Amino acid sequence: MTIKHWLWLSALAALIVALILLQPILVPFVIAAALAYLGDPIVDWLQRYRMSRTAGVIVVFAGLSLINLLGLLLMLPLLQDQILLFLHNLPGYMQWLYGLLQPWLGPLAPEGETWNADTLRAVISEHINGAGGVAAAVWDTLSRPGMVLMAFIGNIVLVPVITFYLLRDWDALVQHIRDLLPRRALPTVTTLARETDTVLSAFIRGQLLVMLALGVLYSVGLWMVGLDLALLIGMAAGMVSFVPYLGFIVGLLSASVAILVQTQEFMPLLWVLTVFGVGQILESSLLTPLLVGDRIGLHPVAVIFAVLAGGQLFGFMGVMLALPTAAVVAVMLRHARQRWLSSNLYLNDS
C-alpha cells in the first residue's frame, strides 16, 4: 500500500474514533441532518418559483412544525390515556406473568429465594451489564430518569435550531464538499452520490409511510378486537417495523399478553393473531413493494445485521444511522461489483 492509502485509512480510523467519543452529543445533529435532508428537495422546489432560500426554509420549517404540532395535539392525549392505563394494569401483567412462568422459573431462582418482582428486578440488574448493544444502552438510559429528561429537553431545543441552519445552508455545504474532492475522482464520486441520494431518499420516505400505515393498521385492528392498549401497542409496533419482523414480533407478544390479562380468555388471542397475520401479509405483499420496492437492495438478514451492528457500536445513534449507511454501502458494492466484472483480473481468470 502506498503512503496515500495509509493516509486515507488513518483519516477513516480517526473519524470512527471521533464518532465513538462524541456519540453522546451527536443524536440531535443526526436527527437534524435527517430532517434537513428530507426537507431540502421541497426548498429547492420553492426556489424554482423565485423564492429565496431563507424564505423557502421558513415556509418548509413552519409547515413541518405545524404538522408535528397538530399530530402531537391529536395523539398525545390518546397516548397519555393509554400509558396511564398501562401503568395502572402493570401489576396485573406482572402477576399474570409470574403465575405463568413460576413452574419453569422456580428451580432457577437464587438459593433460598422465590420468584417475585424484587427477585426478578435484582436478577435483571445483575446481568444486564453483560448484554451488549441496544438492550444494555436502553436499560442504562432508562435507569437514569433525570438524565433522560434533561437530554430530551435539550434535544427538543437543539433539533429545530440545527435543522433550520442545516436546511438553509444545505446546498452550500454540499458544494463545499464537492469543491474539496480530487478532480480526478469527481465524476465517480458524483455518480455514486447521485445514485445514493436517489436510493436513500426514496427508501426513507417509503419506509416512513410503511411504518405509519402499519401503525394505523395495527391500532385499528387491535381496537376492533377490544384491546384497551390498542393505540399504544399498535403505533409502537409500526414504529419499530423498519427492522424486518421486529414490529410484528414486538406487537404480537405485547398485544397477546395484554389481551390475555385483560380478558382472561383465549378466544380474543386468536383475533390478535389474525390482526398481526394480516398486517404481515399486507406489509410483505402490498405496502413494502408499493411504497419502498427494492430501493435499498439489501436482504432482510443484512438489514437486521446492520441495525444490530449499529446499536452495538454506536448505541441509539447507530440504530438511526444503520439503514442509511447500509444503503450507501449497497450502492458502493454494486459499483465495485461492476468494476470487478469488467476488470482484466476477472476476465483473464475466466
HELIX and SHEET records of a PDB file:
HELIX    1   1 ILE A    3  LEU A   21  1                                  19    
HELIX    2   2 GLN A   23  GLN A   47  1                                  25    
HELIX    3   3 ARG A   53  LEU A  105  1                                  53    
HELIX    4   4 GLY A  106  LEU A  108  5                                   3    
HELIX    5   5 ALA A  117  HIS A  127  1                                  11    
HELIX    6   6 ILE A  128  GLY A  130  5                                   3    
HELIX    7   7 GLY A  133  LEU A  142  1                                  10    
HELIX    8   8 PRO A  145  ARG A  168  1                                  24    
HELIX    9   9 TRP A  170  LEU A  180  1                                  11    
HELIX   10  10 LEU A  186  VAL A  225  1                                  40    
HELIX   11  11 ALA A  230  MET A  239  1                                  10    
HELIX   12  12 LEU A  246  THR A  263  1                                  18    
HELIX   13  13 MET A  267  LEU A  282  1                                  16    
HELIX   14  14 GLU A  283  VAL A  292  3                                  10    
HELIX   15  15 PRO A  300  LEU A  341  1                                  42    
HELIX   16  16 ASN A  344  ASP A  349  1                                   6    
END                                                                             
